[in-house]
């Protein structure tokens, strides 16, 4: 990889940062300092694998999934609508056939602030719930998530409410697998280490704009395959932490709350006035990233080199669940949208451009070439470029390289394979 670093005009591998800045390894001048903004605090997973809060305006170098090297975490604005997201013993959480004990175990943030939910020694449907009744439009897609860890019970369940048509999913905390789910739950389980998993489902708000985030402690696989099962409790259960419900079709990084909803503002990283680092007649844009946000009706820019209105070079996703590589001078000079988006997959992509000579490579494979078209002059570099028609999603950037030359096809294959 070092030979490519030597050739590149800009090398950004997330490592150095301060409030309002993300530093590139090349160049070391101010041209390599990306301007970063986020007008709120936010959480990340640190190098020790623990969730921690970072201050407003501070970039998040995230180590989720046990990563040894961080990625730059960039997310859209989201609001956690659940009150007392960590204090399940609070009265906002209604207990049914269950008991909650505060500060019962070490949580994913490393403090002894996780709580236990234990089923009562009676026949019932052990659960706790927090009803959300505002700020959500009828029919809105929401993501419900929380952290859970095995105590005496292997299984727990999350449901979107108490009605028979609600979405739900069961999760095995001993094996980290998803059990049975309702047809449209779109369940996900993520390993956060030390026995903790983040469990999430998507759901649709009901006619009264209310939704109930319910958690069940389940005793066995048979019960786990039933929504809201009744059983005779044993006084056992699971540990829980950090519940979140947000408008959107996937769960973003955890947002702690107390008595009211809390919002995390969007992340943004960009640099203007760097035409000297961007190939004006020929060049290559290389991206190493993971996309975490699912497809929806809007496009999402991953990286964008911008010139005058309508002039740009970049890679984005569209509402058809495809990646798009595009070079435009008022109209598209090169356009390819044949690669399907796979959520959670790490991609290495290169878009090479030169007058009448374009190429797009993904993970070592040539996706498309084109022998006609012009190249726009560009002076701005941006992650997650946001306009009225291109909305930001959630991305984890591992590294970005800019070249002022159109790399050869052999080099593009090698670069996107390393």
N, C-alpha and C positions, 0 to 999 in steps of 0.2 A: 504493500500500500504506500510505502514511503515515496516511490517514484511518482505516484500520482499527487501526493502532497507537494512534492517539489514543483510539479508543473502547474498546480492550481493557483489561481489568483486569490481565492478565498477558501479557507478551511475552517469549518465550525464544528468542533466536537465538544459537546456540552461538558464544561469543567469549571471555567472561571466565570464569576459573575459578582455583581454587587447590586444594590438597590438601583433599579432603572437601567441596568446594563447586562448584556450577555457578551462575553469576550470570545473572539475568534483566535485560533492559533496562528492564523495568517490572514491578512497582514497584522502586525502588532501595533500599527498606527490606529488613530481614531476611526479610520475607514472600516476597520474590522470590529468596531464596537456596535452591536445591535442595540437599538433603543427598545427597552422592555417596559410595558405598562400593565398594571392590574390594580384597580382602585379598591381593593379589599384584601383582607387576609385570605389565606387558603391553606389547605393541607397537602402534604406530600408523604411518601414513604422514604425515610432517610436510609443512609448506608447501613444502619443497624437493623433495618427491616421494620422500623417502628413508624407509626403515623405521627407526624408532628405538624404544628402550625407554623407558617412563615408569614412575615409581615407584608403589608400592602406594598406593591411595587417590587417585591423581591422575586426573581425567577425561581421556578421550582425544578431542581434537578432531582429526578424521581428514580428510585431503585425498586419499583414494584416488581413482584414476581421473583424476588431473590436475585435481581440483576447485579453483576459485579461492577458494571459501568453504568452511569446514569443516563437517562434521556431527558430532554427538555420537554416538560409537560405543558401543553397548551390546550386550554378548554374554553368552551363558551360560558356565558353567564348562566348560572342555575340557582334555584332557591330551594332550600330544604323546608318543606311545609310542616314537618312533624315537630311538635313542641316537646321539650325535654327529651332530646334525642338519645341521651345517655342515662337519664334518671327514670328508669322504668317503675320505680317505687312511687313516683309522683302520681297525684290524683288524676292527671290528664290521661294516664294509662289505666284503662278499666281492666280489672282482673276478673276472669271467669274460671272457676274451678282450679285456680292456680294461685301461688304465692310467690312474691318477688322479694329477694334478699339483696340489699345494696352492698357494693364493694366486696364482692365475694371472690373475685379472681383478678389476676393481672390481665389487662386488656391489650388490644393491638397497639396502643400508644405507650405501653410499658408501665403504666400506673395501675394500682389496685383499685380500679373503678368499674370493672365489669360487674354485671349483676346476674343472679341466677333466677331462672323461672322454674318452679317446682310444681308438679301436679299434686292436687289434693288427694287424700286417701278415700276418695268417693268416686262413684261413676259420674262422668261428665265429659265436657269438651274443653280441656285445659288450654287457656289462651289468654293473651293480653292484647288490647287494641287501643289505638289512638285515632279518633275520628277527625278528619280534615273536612272543613265545611266552607272554605272560602278560597278565593284566588285561583280556582280551577274551572275552566269552561266545561259544560256538559259535553261528553264524548271525547275529552282530552286524553291523549295517551300519557301515562305517567310511569315512572320507574320506582319501584319500592325495593329497598335494600337494607340489610342489617348484617352485623357480624355475629357469628355463633360458634360455639365450641362445645364439644362433647363433655358432659358431666357423667351422669349415670345412664342417660339415654343416648342412643346413636342418632335418632332421627328428630328433625324439627321441620316445621312447615311455615310458609308465609302465604297468606291469602289477601286478596284485595278488599275483603269486606265480609259481611255476614249473610249474603244472599246466595241463592243456589246457582246463579249464573256468573259468579265472580271468578276471576282467575286465581290459580293457586299452584303451588309446586312443593314437593317434598324433597328433602336433602338429607343424605347420610353423612354425619359429621365424623364417623369413624373411617370411612373410605373415601370421602370427598366426591361422591357421585350424586347425580340427580336421580331421584326416584320418579314416580308417576307425576304428571302435571296435567292441568287442564289444557284444552286444545290450543288456546292462544296466549298462554302464560309467558312464553319466551324466557325460560329460566336459565340462570347462569350461576356457577359456583367458582370462586377464586380463592386460591390458597394464600393466606397471609402469614403463615408460619406459626409455630408453637401451638398447633392444633386449631388455630382460628381460620375460619372461612368467611368470605363475604358472599352472601346469598342475595340474589335479586330476581325479580320478575317484572314484566310489564303488565299493565292493566289499563282499562278504559273507565273514566269516571261515569258515575251513574246519573240518572236524571235529576237528582237533587244536589248535584255538584259535591257530593260527599263520598269519601272513601275511607275504609277502615284497614289499617295495616295490622294484621293479626299474626301472632306467633304462637305455635303450638309445640309443646314438648310431647314427643311420641315414643311409644314403647317398643315397637317392632316393625318389621317390614310390612306385615299385613295391614296394620293401622296406617303406616306411611302411605299406602296406596289408596287411601280414602280421604276425601276432603272433610275437614272438621270431624274426625272420628270420635266416637264416645268410647271410653274405656275406664276401667277402675284404676285410679292412680296409685303409685307406689311411694310417693313422696320424693321421687327423683326428677331429673330434668336436664336442662342445658344452661350454659352460660351465654349471655347476650350483651351486645354493645353496639352503639352507634346506628340507630335507625334513621333512614332517610327516605323521603318521598319527594320527587321532583317532576315537573312537567318535562316530558321528553321520552324518547324511546330507548334509553339506556342509562345506567347509573354512572354518574361522574364521581370525582373524588369526594371524600366525606366532608360534610359541612356541619359542624356541631351547632346545636341550638339549646336555648333555655325556654323562656316563657312565650316566645314568638318565633315566627319564621325568620330565617337568616339567608341572605344572598351572598354568593361569591361572584365577583365580577369577572369578565372575560380577560384572558391573557392575550397579549399582542407583542410580537417581536418583529422589528423591521429596521431598515436603514435606507435613507434617501441620499442622493448626491454621490453615488458611487459608480458612475458610468465608467470610471477608470478600471474597475474590477470586473465589469461585465463585458463580455465580447460583443462589440457593436456590429461587426459584420460576420463573425463566426464565434462559436463558443459551445460549451457543454454545461448542463445543469445536472448534478448528481445528488440524489437524495437517498438516505438510509433511514427508514421510519417504520412505525407501526401505527395503523389506524384503528382506533378503538370505537369510534362512533358508527352506528349502523346507517345504512342508506335511508334517506327520506326524500321528500319531494323537492328539496333544494340542493343546489350544487355546493361543494365545499372545496375551497382552495387548500392545497397542501403547501405549495410554494409558488411564488409569483415574482417574475421580473417585469417591471412596469415601465412603460414609456409614456408617450402622449396618449390621449384618449383613444381607446380601441387598439392600442399597440401593446403587446405583451408576449411573454414566453412563460409557460408554467405547466403544472400538473395539478389536476383537481379531480373530484369525483362528481358524478351526476345523479339524478334521480332514478336512473336505470341500473344503479349498483355497478357502475363501471368506472375505471380510471380513465381520465382523458388527458392526453398530452397534446398541447396546442401551441402553435406559434401564429400570431395574428398581426397583420398590418392593416388595420381597419376591418379586414375580413380574414378568415382563416387561411393561412398559407400552408400549414401542416396540421392535421387533426387525426388523432387515432383514439378510439374508444372500444377496444376489443378485449381489454383485460378486466376480468371480474374482481370485485372487491371481496376479500376474505378478511373478516374482522379478527383482530388479534394476531394476524400474520405479519412478520417482519419482512419488509420489501426493500430491495435495492433497485432504484430506477435511474436511468440516464436518458436525457433528452439532448441530442446533439443537433446543432443548426449551423447552416452556411448557405449562402445564396445557391438555390437549386440543389441542395444536398442536406436532407434531414434524416434522422434516425431515432428510434425509440427502442431502448433495451430494458428488460425487466428480468432480474435474477439470472443473468447470463444468457438470456434468450432474445434474439432479435424479434421484436414485435412488428415493426413497420419501418419502411424507408420511403422517401419521396424525393424525386429529382427535379422538382419545380417549386418555386416560391421565393419570396423575399424575406429579409430579416429586419425586425424593428430595432430602432435605437432605444435602449432602456437605461434608466439611471437609479431605479429603486428596487430593493430586495425586501420581500416580505413573506413571513409565514402566515398562513390563515388569513390572507387578504380578504377583507370584508366589504362588500358593497350591498346595495339593496337586493341584488340577485344572487350573490354568492355568500352564503352564510357559513360561519365557522363551525367546526365540529371539534372532536377531541383527537389530538395527535401526540405521539411521542417521537420526537426527533432525535435520532442517534448521531447522525453526522450529515453535513452538507458541504459539497465542494462546487466551486465555480471555476471554469476554465475559459480562457480567452481564445482558445483554439477548438476546432471541431475535432474531437478525438477520433481516431480510426475505429472502424467497426470491431477490429480485434481488441483494441483497448477498451471499448465500451463493454464487450463481452467479459473481459477480464475484470474490469472495475466493478461490474454488477454481480460478479461471482464471489469476490473476495469476502 
